[in-house]
């Protein structure tokens, strides 16, 4: 599994990026990347408004998807702004954008081969443990991604000060 991560700076306030606006942004990115919207995670944070998109996809597709996005909606702030407007995501002005960065989520290296040609039950247990650990690691990474997604999709309420 591989992720493509890109961040762009948008206008407004974090509270302006409700579920509907985030769904619109996801739809634009998923259409351009050729992946389902459910493969897109957004993290909205302050600092103007920083939107970090994380696209989960197969490693074989990462290079071509990154090239497609870099030449398309992530080519410039104007290109992304136009794509968002065309999709009905209004009121968003993009002032800066980063090119997609590929991050590979690879399993740990495999165990060395046994010394003898015959595998013992201990060797089988070690291999099974390594495979289970790798699968567990992938699940932990996906759970953290889902947590970040859920956390970022919850509007942040800032206490107001009374004068």
C-alpha positions in Angstrom: 0.0 0.0 0.0 1.2 3.5 -0.8 0.1 7.0 0.0 0.4 10.2 -2.0 0.4 13.2 0.4 -0.1 16.8 -0.8 -0.9 20.0 1.1 -2.4 23.2 -0.1 -3.1 26.5 1.5 -6.7 27.7 1.1 -8.7 30.8 2.1 -11.0 31.1 5.0 -11.1 29.6 8.4 -10.9 26.0 9.5 -14.6 26.2 10.6 -15.5 27.0 6.9 -14.5 23.4 5.9 -17.5 21.5 7.0 -18.3 18.0 5.8 -20.0 19.2 2.6 -17.0 21.3 1.6 -14.6 18.4 2.5 -16.7 15.9 0.5 -16.5 18.3 -2.5 -12.7 18.6 -2.2 -12.4 14.8 -1.9 -14.6 14.3 -5.0 -12.3 16.6 -7.0 -9.1 14.9 -5.9 -10.6 11.4 -6.3 -11.8 12.2 -9.8 -8.4 13.5 -10.8 -6.6 10.6 -9.1 -8.9 7.9 -10.5 -9.6 6.5 -7.0 -12.7 6.2 -5.0 -13.5 9.1 -2.7 -13.2 6.7 0.3 -9.5 6.4 -0.5 -9.0 10.1 0.2 -8.3 11.4 3.8 -8.3 15.1 4.5 -6.7 16.9 7.4 -7.8 20.5 7.9 -5.5 22.6 10.2 -4.9 26.2 10.9 -2.1 28.3 9.6 -4.3 30.1 7.1 -6.1 26.9 6.2 -3.8 24.0 5.4 -5.5 21.1 3.7 -3.5 17.9 3.6 -4.8 15.2 1.3 -3.7 11.6 1.7 -4.6 9.2 -1.1 -4.4 5.5 -0.3 -3.6 3.4 -3.4 -1.7 0.4 -4.6 2.1 0.9 -5.0 1.9 0.0 -8.7 -0.4 3.0 -9.3 1.5 5.6 -7.2 3.9 6.9 -9.8 1.3 7.4 -12.6 -1.2 8.9 -10.2 1.4 11.4 -8.9 2.3 12.4 -12.4 -1.4 12.8 -13.4 -2.1 15.0 -10.4 1.1 17.0 -10.8 0.2 17.8 -14.4 -3.5 18.3 -13.6 -5.2 19.7 -10.5 -2.0 20.0 -8.4 -0.1 21.7 -11.2 -0.8 25.2 -9.7 -3.0 26.9 -7.2 -5.1 28.2 -10.1 -5.6 24.7 -11.5 -6.9 23.3 -8.2 -9.0 26.4 -7.6 -10.6 26.0 -11.1 -11.3 22.3 -10.5 -12.9 23.0 -7.1 -15.1 25.8 -8.6 -16.1 23.5 -11.5 -17.2 20.9 -9.0 -19.3 23.4 -7.1 -16.9 23.9 -4.2 -17.3 27.6 -4.0 -15.5 30.3 -2.0 -12.2 28.5 -1.8 -9.1 30.4 -3.1 -5.9 28.4 -3.2 -2.7 30.4 -2.5 -0.1 27.6 -2.5 0.1 23.9 -3.2 2.8 21.2 -2.8 3.4 18.4 -5.3 2.3 14.9 -4.2 4.9 13.0 -2.1 4.9 9.2 -2.3 5.2 7.4 1.0 5.4 3.6 0.7 3.9 1.4 3.4 5.9 -1.7 3.0 6.1 -4.7 5.2 9.2 -5.4 7.2 12.0 -7.4 5.4 11.5 -11.1 5.3 13.3 -13.5 7.6 16.6 -15.1 6.3 16.2 -18.6 4.9 16.8 -21.5 7.3 20.2 -23.2 7.5 18.9 -26.6 6.6 16.7 -27.5 3.6 14.0 -28.9 5.9 11.9 -26.3 7.7 11.3 -27.0 11.4 8.1 -26.2 13.2 9.9 -23.3 14.9 10.8 -21.8 11.5 7.1 -22.0 10.4 6.1 -20.3 13.6 8.6 -17.5 13.0 7.4 -16.9 9.5 3.7 -17.0 10.6 4.6 -14.5 13.4 6.3 -12.1 10.9 3.4 -12.3 8.5 0.9 -11.6 11.3 3.0 -8.7 12.6 3.2 -7.2 9.1 -0.6 -7.5 8.7 -1.0 -6.0 12.1 1.3 -3.1 11.3 -0.7 -2.3 8.2 -3.9 -2.3 10.2 -2.4 0.0 12.8 -1.4 2.5 10.0 -4.9 2.4 8.5 -6.4 2.9 11.9 -4.2 5.9 12.6 -5.2 7.3 9.2 -8.9 6.8 9.9 -8.5 8.5 13.3 -6.8 11.5 11.7 -9.6 11.6 9.1 -12.3 11.4 11.7 -10.6 14.0 13.9 -10.1 16.4 11.1 -13.7 16.1 9.8 -15.0 17.1 13.2 -15.5 20.9 13.2 -13.3 22.6 15.8 -15.2 25.1 18.0 -13.2 28.0 19.2 -14.3 29.7 22.4 -15.5 33.2 21.8 -14.4 36.0 24.0 -17.0 38.5 25.3 -16.0 42.2 25.3 
